[in-house]
Amino acid sequence: MTTTPQVVSGVKIKKSELLTLGGADESFSSGCAVIEVVLSRPQDICQISFTNHYTASLDVRAKVNVAAGSSPAVKVWKTVIRGYQLMNNPHCEAQSQNNFVLKEDLFRCKLDSVISVRFILRQPSPNWLTNFSIEHIHLHTNNTTTNMKTSIQNISSSRPSFDSEYANEHVISQVGDLPHPRSVSRDLHKLLLLSHNISSLPPPTGSLGRFHSNHHDSYDVSMLTYN
């Protein structure tokens, strides 16, 4: 059974940083920029999607947690993709705004326990030296177990837990003078049964008659009798 990759949530995408050469007075673009995506917790990444914005090619590097026996995990940078071409001709606008999905078969290594992904963007053409990037970056994972456990925990913590009939009655007893649900249910059952019996009776055959008055639709209180 294949699972659909899910978008990793809770990521922070840092602003693109354009690398320049030279001093503050005589700096010029190197044609290289860096975007870093930081995850809120380690995740296994199976694919990366984004929209190009005049970037000719890119490298992808990932910082992962590597287990070191009984010692704490070591953070290591790994090269995932090197020199992936996004535009056939960097000087022309074709493919400059295409959507891309980088899947596992393009990765040079497995992306397990990823805590950060860095995109190194390159644009050698002077036409777009200061106006290239990638947008709508999404990291995807096949590991839905953690997300499912988190959702279940959130649902469980957002509602009261009544594991037994005793717990229900204990909570109800703390409410106050409200009737017990059992008595309410019993009374409703009687009411429904009575309604059913009345509706099953045959309709009356005789006329109910009318009350006639000679006082132009008015009457004296003394005319009323009570049994």
C-alpha positions, 0 to 999 in steps of 0.5 A: 500500500503506497502512502501519499507524501504529507507536507511537513508542518511547522517549518521556518523558511529564512529569507534568501541571502544573496552572496556578494563579493568585494567590500562594502563600497565595491561589492557585486553579486556572485550569482549565488544565494542561500535559502535555509529551511529549519524544521521544528523537529527531526523528520524523514524527508522523501521529496521536496517541491518548490516554484522556480524564480529565475534560478539556473541551478541549485544544490541541496544540503541537509543537516541530519541527526546521526546516531552515535551509539550510546552517545547523543546524536551528532548533527552532520551536513550531507549533500543531497543534490548537486548541480540540479539544472532548473533552466536549460539556458540561464540567459533566457526566460524559459523554465524560469518559473516552473514548478519542480518536485525533487524525489528520493531517486534524485537524492544522493543519500537518505534524508532521515532525522532532518533538522534543516535543509539548505538550498544553494542557488546559482544564476550566472546570467547578468540578466537576473543577478539580483532577482533569482530565488525559489518560492513555495518551498515544501518538504514532504514526508511519508512518516505519518505515524508521528503526525497521527499520534500528535493528532490523537493526543491533541484530540484526547487532551481537548475533551474530558476522559470518562473511562467508566460509568462511575466517572460519568455519575461522579461528574454529573453529581457535581453539577448541582440540581440537574436531573439525572440523565436516566430519569430524563430518559425514562420520562421522555420514553413515557412521553413518547409512548403517550404521544404514540397512544394518542395518535393511534386513537380513532378520530371523534365521530360526534360534534364537539358543539359550540358555546353560544352567547346572547351578549354579543360574544361577551359573557359574565364571570358568574356564568363560569363554573368549576368542577 
